[in-house]
Amino acid sequence: MGQTLVYHPHIHMIVPAGGLSEDGREWIPAHNKFFIPFKVLSAIFRGILFKHFEKVIQKGEIKLTNDIKDVETLKGIWYKKKWVVYTKKPFAKPNNLINYLGNYTHRVEISNQRILKHTDGKVIFGYKDYKNAGLRKTMSLSEEEFIRRFLQHILPSGFRRIRYFGFMSLRFLKDKLVNVLKY
């Protein structure tokens, strides 16, 4: 989201440090080191995500904007952008994970406390400048620009804030996770 509400689509993922055995009855922890370098992970993720976008574009489920004439043009734009993979160390306790996720899944894009003033067609709000060691600053935007930036953070139809995949998905809960918890 960014403290200044600029548009930058991103995904937060929680990846477990291990997985279930083939029979689904045992938890196998991962090694201490990450399984793949970040730059490689970034390139792989970008490629997989683009393939999925390409399929839905070809099916007509997503339409390209007027300034992008075809999928190849989109691919050129897609691959010029630097894709960033940022990872954190594993969470030591479940509560730390819950607090982290809560910051992204159950809040509005800007809290009332950060909106400092609304006058003369301007909205003035506070933000942290992370490029400047988290220095607190203020930004003034026209009402229209503030609302435009805010509305860019509303998920499009069909998107969900939280998704569960693999052994964490609800359809596997009874079959897989319950077996592990028994042991």
BAMARDO-975891 format. One line per 5 residues: number of its first residue (from 1); their letters; for each residue x, y, z of N, C-alpha, C, O. Coordinates in pm, whole numbers, plus 50000, padded with zeros to 5 digits. Example, Ala and Ser with C-alpha at 12.3 -4.5 7.8 and 13.67 -1.06 7.14 Angstrom:
// BAMARDO-975891
1 = AS = 51319/49431/50780/51230/49550/50780/51320/49670/50780/51424/49668/50846; 51285/49775/50708/51367/49894/50714/51290/50003/50787/51341/50114/50804
***
This chain:
// BAMARDO-975891
1 = MGQTL = 50082/49882/50000/50000/50000/50000/50087/50124/50000/50062/50214/49919; 50183/50134/50083/50267/50253/50089/50202/50359/50176/50080/50376/50173; 50281/50428/50250/50229/50530/50343/50169/50650/50270/50088/50721/50329; 50207/50673/50144/50152/50786/50068/50039/50742/49975/49995/50820/49890; 49993/50620/49990/49882/50564/49915/49908/50550/49765/49814/50539/49687
6 = VYHPH = 50035/50550/49724/50062/50530/49582/50028/50387/49544/50037/50295/49625; 49988/50370/49420/49944/50239/49372/50064/50150/49344/50148/50183/49260; 50072/50039/49411/50174/49939/49383/50122/49802/49425/50131/49763/49542; 50066/49729/49329/50010/49597/49362/50117/49508/49424/50232/49507/49379; 50080/49435/49525/50174/49345/49591/50097/49233/49660/49976/49239/49681
11 = IHMIV = 50173/49131/49695/50117/49013/49759/50201/48982/49883/50324/48984/49878; 50134/48954/49991/50201/48905/50111/50173/48755/50117/50058/48712/50101; 50276/48677/50140/50258/48532/50148/50323/48481/50275/50430/48526/50315; 50258/48388/50336/50316/48318/50449/50349/48178/50398/50262/48103/50356; 50476/48147/50401/50523/48017/50352/50571/47936/50472/50660/47981/50544
16 = PAGGL = 50514/47821/50495/50555/47742/50611/50698/47691/50596/50745/47664/50485; 50764/47678/50706/50903/47630/50706/50903/47478/50713/50956/47419/50807; 50845/47417/50613/50838/47271/50607/50715/47227/50533/50650/47307/50465; 50683/47102/50545/50566/47049/50478/50530/46912/50531/50598/46856/50617; 50422/46859/50480/50376/46729/50524/50444/46617/50444/50479/46635/50328
21 = SEDGR = 50461/46505/50508/50515/46387/50439/50414/46341/50334/50300/46387/50334; 50456/46251/50245/50367/46206/50137/50238/46144/50190/50132/46159/50128; 50246/46076/50303/50124/46016/50357/50042/46116/50440/49933/46083/50487; 50095/46238/50456/50022/46343/50525/50015/46327/50675/49934/46394/50740; 50098/46242/50733/50090/46216/50876/50206/46273/50956/50208/46264/51079
26 = EWIPA = 50302/46333/50888/50420/46380/50960/50462/46516/50905/50460/46540/50784; 50502/46604/50997/50554/46734/50958/50705/46721/50936/50777/46672/51022; 50750/46766/50820/50893/46761/50789/50944/46905/50781/50908/46979/50690; 51027/46945/50878/51076/47084/50877/51174/47108/50763/51246/47017/50721; 51175/47231/50713/51269/47270/50607/51408/47289/50667/51424/47297/50788
31 = HNKFF = 51506/47297/50579/51642/47326/50624/51650/47470/50672/51559/47549/50646; 51756/47504/50742/51770/47639/50798/51782/47747/50691/51737/47860/50713; 51841/47715/50575/51857/47815/50470/51733/47818/50382/51660/47719/50372; 51710/47931/50318/51599/47941/50225/51622/47847/50109/51736/47819/50071; 51512/47797/50052/51526/47695/49949/51565/47750/49813/51607/47673/49726
36 = IPFKV = 51553/47881/49792/51584/47938/49661/51626/48085/49680/51568/48154/49763; 51726/48133/49604/51768/48273/49616/51654/48369/49579/51572/48337/49493; 51650/48485/49643/51540/48580/49625/51524/48625/49480/51412/48631/49429; 51635/48655/49412/51625/48703/49273/51566/48595/49183/51488/48625/49092; 51603/48472/49207/51548/48360/49129/51400/48345/49160/51319/48327/49069
41 = LSAIF = 51364/48353/49287/51225/48342/49328/51142/48453/49262/51030/48428/49217; 51196/48573/49256/51128/48685/49192/51098/48656/49046/50986/48677/48999; 51198/48606/48973/51182/48576/48830/51082/48462/48808/51000/48468/48717; 51090/48360/48891/50998/48245/48878/50854/48290/48905/50763/48255/48830; 50835/48365/49012/50701/48411/49047/50643/48498/48936/50527/48482/48899
46 = RGILF = 50723/48591/48884/50677/48679/48776/50634/48596/48655/50529/48622/48596; 50713/48496/48618/50680/48411/48503/50552/48331/48522/50469/48324/48432; 50536/48272/48640/50416/48193/48668/50293/48283/48669/50189/48248/48612; 50304/48397/48734/50190/48488/48740/50153/48539/48601/50035/48551/48569; 50254/48569/48519/50224/48617/48383/50151/48509/48301/50058/48540/48227
51 = KHFEK = 50194/48384/48315/50126/48276/48243/49978/48269/48279/49893/48248/48193; 49948/48287/48409/49808/48285/48452/49732/48405/48395/49617/48390/48352; 49793/48522/48396/49730/48640/48337/49706/48620/48188/49600/48655/48135; 49804/48563/48120/49792/48539/47977/49671/48450/47947/49597/48475/47852; 49652/48347/48027/49539/48254/48006/49405/48326/48022/49316/48309/47939
56 = VIQKG = 49391/48406/48127/49262/48473/48148/49238/48584/48047/49123/48615/48015; 49345/48643/47996/49330/48743/47889/49281/48674/47762/49191/48723/47695; 49341/48559/47729/49301/48485/47610/49157/48435/47619/49088/48426/47518; 49112/48402/47741/48973/48358/47761/48875/48476/47758/48754/48456/47752; 48929/48598/47762/48842/48716/47763/48792/48754/47900/48703/48837/47912
61 = EIKLT = 48849/48694/48004/48806/48725/48141/48865/48856/48191/48808/48920/48280; 48978/48895/48135/49040/49025/48164/49066/49093/48030/49114/49030/47936; 49034/49220/48023/49057/49296/47900/49177/49387/47918/49197/49445/48025; 49257/49400/47815/49371/49489/47818/49324/49634/47807/49220/49661/47747; 49399/49725/47865/49365/49866/47854/49394/49914/47711/49464/49847/47636
66 = NDIKD = 49340/50029/47676/49354/50082/47540/49499/50106/47499/49532/50096/47381; 49585/50138/47595/49725/50168/47561/49811/50042/47546/49928/50052/47510; 49756/49925/47574/49829/49798/47557/49757/49719/47449/49645/49672/47470; 49823/49705/47333/49752/49647/47218/49741/49496/47220/49643/49442/47167; 49839/49424/47281/49833/49278/47282/49912/49222/47399/49976/49296/47474
71 = VETLK = 49907/49091/47414/49972/49024/47527/50124/49043/47522/50188/49055/47627; 50182/49046/47403/50327/49064/47392/50370/49201/47443/50475/49214/47507; 50290/49303/47416/50319/49437/47468/50314/49436/47621/50400/49491/47688; 50210/49370/47673/50197/49357/47818/50317/49284/47876/50371/49323/47980; 50360/49179/47810/50475/49101/47858/50600/49188/47863/50677/49179/47958
76 = GIWYK = 50620/49271/47762/50735/49362/47762/50733/49456/47881/50835/49479/47946; 50616/49511/47909/50601/49602/48024/50623/49526/48154/50693/49571/48244; 50561/49409/48161/50567/49323/48280/50711/49289/48316/50750/49295/48432; 50790/49252/48214/50926/49205/48239/51028/49318/48253/51140/49294/48298; 50992/49441/48215/51082/49555/48237/51083/49597/48382/51184/49645/48433
81 = KKWVV = 50969/49577/48449/50956/49617/48589/51041/49530/48678/51053/49409/48657; 51101/49592/48777/51176/49517/48878/51076/49457/48976/50996/49529/49037; 51080/49326/48992/50994/49258/49087/51075/49233/49213/51186/49179/49207; 51022/49272/49325/51095/49264/49451/51038/49152/49536/50917/49142/49555; 51126/49068/49585/51088/48966/49682/51157/49005/49813/51280/49013/49820
86 = YTKKP = 51077/49028/49913/51129/49062/50044/51088/48951/50139/50972/48911/50143; 51181/48903/50214/51148/48797/50308/51186/48838/50450/51280/48914/50473; 51111/48787/50542/51138/48809/50684/51184/48677/50744/51159/48569/50690; 51250/48688/50856/51286/48567/50930/51158/48501/50979/51056/48568/50995; 51162/48370/51003/51041/48302/51053/50991/48365/51182/51069/48414/51263
91 = FAKPN = 50861/48362/51200/50802/48416/51321/50828/48319/51436/50810/48198/51421; 50871/48372/51549/50904/48288/51663/50780/48232/51732/50783/48120/51784; 50672/48308/51730/50551/48266/51800/50430/48289/51710/50431/48380/51627; 50326/48208/51727/50204/48228/51646/50144/48367/51660/50093/48422/51563; 50151/48427/51780/50095/48561/51799/50166/48664/51712/50102/48758/51663
96 = NLINY = 50296/48648/51690/50370/48741/51604/50316/48734/51460/50300/48836/51394; 50288/48614/51416/50231/48594/51282/50093/48659/51272/50063/48726/51174; 50011/48638/51372/49876/48694/51372/49881/48846/51371/49805/48911/51298; 49969/48904/51452/49983/49051/51454/50029/49103/51319/49979/49205/51272; 50123/49036/51258/50175/49078/51127/50063/49074/51023/50041/49172/50951
101 = LGNYT = 49992/48963/51015/49884/48950/50917/49772/49050/50942/49715/49105/50848; 49741/49073/51069/49635/49167/51104/49661/49306/51051/49568/49379/51018; 49788/49344/51043/49822/49476/50989/49784/49490/50843/49762/49602/50796; 49775/49380/50771/49749/49387/50627/49609/49339/50589/49562/49372/50480; 49543/49265/50673/49417/49205/50632/49294/49269/50697/49184/49254/50644
106 = HRVEI = 49311/49337/50806/49194/49386/50879/49207/49534/50915/49180/49574/51028; 49248/49612/50819/49255/49756/50843/49224/49831/50715/49227/49776/50605; 49193/49957/50733/49167/50046/50620/49302/50099/50572/49400/50098/50646; 49307/50146/50449/49433/50188/50389/49501/50304/50462/49624/50314/50460; 49424/50390/50525/49483/50499/50603/49397/50521/50727/49275/50532/50717
111 = SNQRI = 49460/50527/50841/49384/50544/50966/49346/50691/50984/49410/50780/50929; 49242/50713/51061/49196/50851/51088/49304/50934/51155/49313/51055/51133; 49387/50870/51238/49492/50943/51309/49595/51005/51215/49658/51105/51249; 49612/50945/51097/49711/50999/51002/49658/51116/50922/49737/51191/50864; 49526/51133/50917/49468/51248/50847/49471/51366/50943/49400/51369/51043
116 = LKHTD = 49555/51463/50911/49581/51574/51002/49487/51692/50981/49447/51759/51076; 49452/51716/50854/49370/51833/50825/49299/51815/50692/49351/51752/50600; 49178/51871/50684/49101/51872/50559/49042/52012/50546/48947/52047/50615; 49101/52090/50458/49056/52228/50444/49088/52281/50305/49186/52239/50243; 49005/52371/50257/49026/52438/50127/49052/52339/50013/49137/52364/49927
121 = GKVIF = 48979/52227/50013/48993/52131/49904/49120/52046/49912/49154/51978/49815; 49189/52050/50025/49313/51973/50043/49300/51878/50161/49233/51907/50259; 49367/51763/50148/49377/51668/50259/49525/51659/50294/49608/51629/50209; 49556/51686/50420/49694/51679/50467/49703/51561/50562/49625/51550/50657; 49799/51472/50535/49813/51354/50619/49960/51324/50645/50049/51368/50572
126 = GYKDY = 49984/51250/50751/50119/51213/50790/50158/51079/50732/50073/50993/50709; 50288/51061/50709/50340/50934/50660/50485/50917/50704/50553/51013/50741; 50531/50794/50700/50671/50763/50728/50745/50753/50596/50700/50683/50505; 50855/50821/50585/50939/50815/50465/51043/50705/50487/51148/50728/50546; 51012/50585/50438/51100/50470/50462/51233/50483/50389/51330/50418/50427
131 = KNAGL = 51238/50564/50285/51365/50587/50214/51455/50680/50294/51573/50695/50264; 51397/50742/50397/51470/50837/50481/51465/50794/50627/51433/50874/50715; 51495/50669/50652/51503/50611/50787/51372/50624/50866/51375/50638/50988; 51257/50621/50796/51129/50625/50865/51093/50762/50920/51007/50773/51008; 51157/50868/50868/51130/51005/50913/50983/51038/50888/50930/51012/50779
136 = RKTMS = 50917/51096/50987/50776/51133/50973/50766/51264/50895/50834/51361/50925; 50678/51263/50793/50657/51380/50709/50508/51399/50688/50428/51316/50729; 50471/51510/50623/50332/51532/50587/50322/51548/50436/50418/51588/50369; 50204/51516/50383/50177/51529/50241/50043/51598/50225/49950/51570/50300; 50034/51687/50128/49910/51755/50098/49864/51714/49958/49940/51726/49862
141 = LSEEE = 49742/51666/49948/49684/51627/49820/49549/51695/49802/49481/51727/49900; 49512/51716/49678/49377/51765/49653/49279/51656/49698/49316/51538/49707; 49156/51696/49728/49055/51598/49769/49041/51488/49665/49033/51369/49698; 49038/51529/49537/49020/51433/49429/49134/51333/49423/49111/51213/49407; 49258/51382/49436/49374/51292/49431/49377/51198/49551/49411/51081/49538
146 = FIRRF = 49342/51251/49668/49338/51167/49788/49237/51054/49769/49268/50938/49797; 49117/51089/49722/49012/50988/49701/49055/50889/49593/49032/50769/49606; 49117/50938/49485/49164/50849/49377/49263/50747/49432/49252/50628/49404; 49360/50794/49509/49460/50702/49566/49395/50603/49661/49429/50484/49661; 49303/50651/49742/49234/50563/49837/49156/50454/49763/49164/50337/49800
151 = LQHIL = 49083/50492/49660/49000/50397/49587/49082/50294/49510/49032/50185/49482; 49205/50325/49477/49290/50227/49408/49320/50106/49496/49364/50003/49447; 49295/50120/49625/49325/50011/49718/49205/49923/49749/49214/49833/49833; 49094/49948/49683/48978/49860/49698/48995/49745/49601/49018/49765/49482; 48984/49624/49652/49007/49507/49567/48901/49495/49458/48782/49516/49483
156 = PSGFR = 48944/49462/49336/48848/49441/49227/48759/49320/49256/48794/49234/49336; 48646/49315/49189/48554/49204/49202/48626/49072/49172/48701/49064/49074; 48604/48971/49252/48666/48841/49231/48796/48822/49307/48842/48709/49323; 48857/48930/49356/48980/48920/49433/48943/48901/49580/48839/48948/49625; 49028/48832/49652/49007/48810/49795/49129/48856/49871/49242/48846/49823
161 = RIRYF = 49106/48908/49990/49216/48954/50073/49300/48838/50126/49422/48847/50135; 49233/48729/50160/49305/48615/50218/49269/48491/50138/49152/48464/50113; 49370/48416/50100/49350/48286/50032/49439/48183/50102/49548/48214/50149; 49390/48063/50107/49466/47954/50165/49491/47850/50057/49400/47815/49982; 49616/47801/50048/49650/47702/49947/49722/47584/50011/49764/47589/50126
166 = GFMSL = 49735/47478/49933/49810/47362/49979/49748/47300/50103/49626/47298/50117; 49831/47251/50191/49778/47183/50309/49706/47280/50403/49636/47236/50494; 49723/47411/50382/49654/47508/50467/49513/47540/50418/49436/47606/50488; 49478/47495/50299/49345/47524/50246/49240/47447/50325/49266/47339/50378; 49122/47505/50331/49016/47445/50413/48976/47306/50365/48937/47221/50445
171 = RFLKD = 48986/47282/50234/48944/47151/50184/49037/47039/50230/48998/46922/50229; 49158/47073/50271/49252/46972/50320/49258/46967/50472/49325/46881/50529; 49190/47058/50537/49201/47070/50682/49172/46939/50753/49252/46894/50835; 49059/46877/50723/49023/46753/50793/49116/46638/50757/49155/46560/50844; 49151/46627/50629/49231/46513/50585/49377/46521/50626/49436/46421/50665
176 = KLVNV = 49436/46639/50616/49581/46651/50634/49621/46704/50772/49692/46637/50847; 49577/46824/50802/49624/46891/50923/49580/46818/51049/49658/46807/51144; 49459/46768/51052/49409/46697/51169/49496/46575/51198/49523/46543/51314; 49539/46504/51091/49626/46386/51110/49757/46424/51175/49806/46352/51262; 49815/46535/51135/49943/46579/51191/49926/46618/51337/50011/46586/51420
181 = LKY = 49817/46686/51368/49796/46730/51506/49773/46615/51602/49794/46630/51722; 49730/46499/51552/49707/46383/51637/49839/46329/51690/49844/46275/51800; 49947/46343/51613/50074/46282/51652/50158/46368/51739/50267/46327/51778
***
